Amino acid sequence: MTPAARVQAAIDLVDAILGAARGQGASADTLARNFFRERRYMGSGDRRAVRDLAWRAVRRFGELPQNGRAALAGLAREDAALAELFDGSTYGPAALAENEPVASGGVIPAWIEALLPPLFDEAEKAALLDRAPLDLRYDPARTDPDALRAIWPEIEFSDALPRAARLPGNTPVDDSAPWQAGAIDVQDWGSQAIVQTCLGEQAPALVIDLCAGAGGKTLALSALLPEARIIASDTSRDRLQAMEPRRKRAGRDRIEPLLLDPKREWERLAPFEGQADLVLVDAPCSGSGTWRRNPETRWRLTPDRLARVAAEQARLIEIAQRLVRPGGALVYAVCSLLPDEGPRQAERGLCDREGWTIVNPDMQIGRLIGADGRLCDASDPAPAAGRLLTPRHDGTDGFFFTRARRS
Ligand SMILES: C[S@@+](CC[C@H](N)C(=O)[O-])C[C@H]1O[C@@H](n2cnc3c(N)ncnc32)[C@H](O)[C@@H]1O
């Protein structure tokens, strides 16, 4: 393909991503897979170039561009070499016209930017759309840093998290021996910090991972607490089924999947009322902390959806509270940076609720914030609502999490 033809292909791919964002259709990753499957004539270099260009456009503009061409034209305004490829050649895009629509503005939709906590300066905002590295969690019973370094000399290890390793984004790991042996799993360091927060002074015997999904945190919990019985519940049959091969590969047979009926979760959870030593609520959320991986999701969020998801989070905290035994703990987490989903949920559900106390374990990662999203320091009279991780400060996806104890 000519460089100009690659630009036209990127325009077509961005058009597909925009269409899906407007209609709540398939994810950008799925669309890209289908797009390239239907264009077998593209070589691997072409595919990489087209994907990179399309993703550059998706990352660059916070407000939904009018169409793919407007998005790429917006990039071309800032990149003279790209502008030259709008040359009207056979498979390339038509020359840019003076009055055609061109995407502009910042990287974050204005209405979401207004909701970000006060600590978000320009550098923090820009980092939300950076490219993410490939984070791994390794199982020390099956491998160690030296063995991993022998395969990937560029691998880094975290000082704050005991089993966390990092490779450059897009490093293929699926065919590697540690992967085949179940010795590594892909997991953002932020998710690993949440799992670390689940560990209290005593090892819990009964753990309920209320929103277990495909089991990312369930498996990490099970690796740290091999003796614990872990109930992995979720309302999505597909996600729970996706956990099965991962659970088998890691050899975790103390995990019990439990499919819940949406809005009638209690029917299946009632037998555990007041029994759990630990309940993890890794709640459904806006995903505003994961734009590095799914930048198009910021075009899908609306004030209505945000309000609905926040109401669901509050409801899930209440369900979780009924499951925790006296003296047990609840960990609440969201991959969101918005106070309505994080610290305000913690304040309403856990700080202001009799019989519950927030206890934020010391960690070398993240920052403690109050209910209003402001950073807390030692002189603060009010207790912190929880811990915030950000791509800029912590090199992780954005997360809020907190741990509360039931008296
Ligand atoms: C952030 S994801 C969980 C990710 C998962 N814990 C992990 O580490 O991979 C949120 C999950 O909540 C589930 N969910 C949504 N509503 C729920 C409900 N009412 N009860 C239980 N799970 C629910 C979704 O299906 C989704 O899998």
The ligand as an ORCA input file, in Angstrom:
! r2SCAN-3c Opt
* xyz 0 1
  C     -14.713     -3.992     36.430
  S     -15.478     -5.428     35.866
  C     -14.736     -6.668     36.867
  C     -13.348     -7.038     36.447
  C     -12.794     -8.243     37.175
  N     -12.969     -8.155     38.618
  C     -11.307     -8.435     36.859
  O     -10.458     -8.197     37.714
  O     -11.023     -8.852     35.726
  C     -17.066     -5.306     36.543
  C     -17.890     -6.583     36.457
  O     -19.106     -6.366     37.150
  C     -20.065     -7.203     36.573
  N     -21.386     -6.759     37.051
  C     -22.182     -5.781     36.581
  N     -23.297     -5.680     37.315
  C     -23.202     -6.622     38.287
  C     -24.061     -7.017     39.359
  N     -25.224     -6.426     39.560
  N     -23.634     -8.019     40.154
  C     -22.451     -8.629     39.954
  N     -21.617     -8.302     38.942
  C     -21.992     -7.313     38.123
  C     -19.809     -7.064     35.098
  O     -20.356     -8.134     34.373
  C     -18.288     -7.024     35.064
  O     -17.764     -8.295     34.814
*
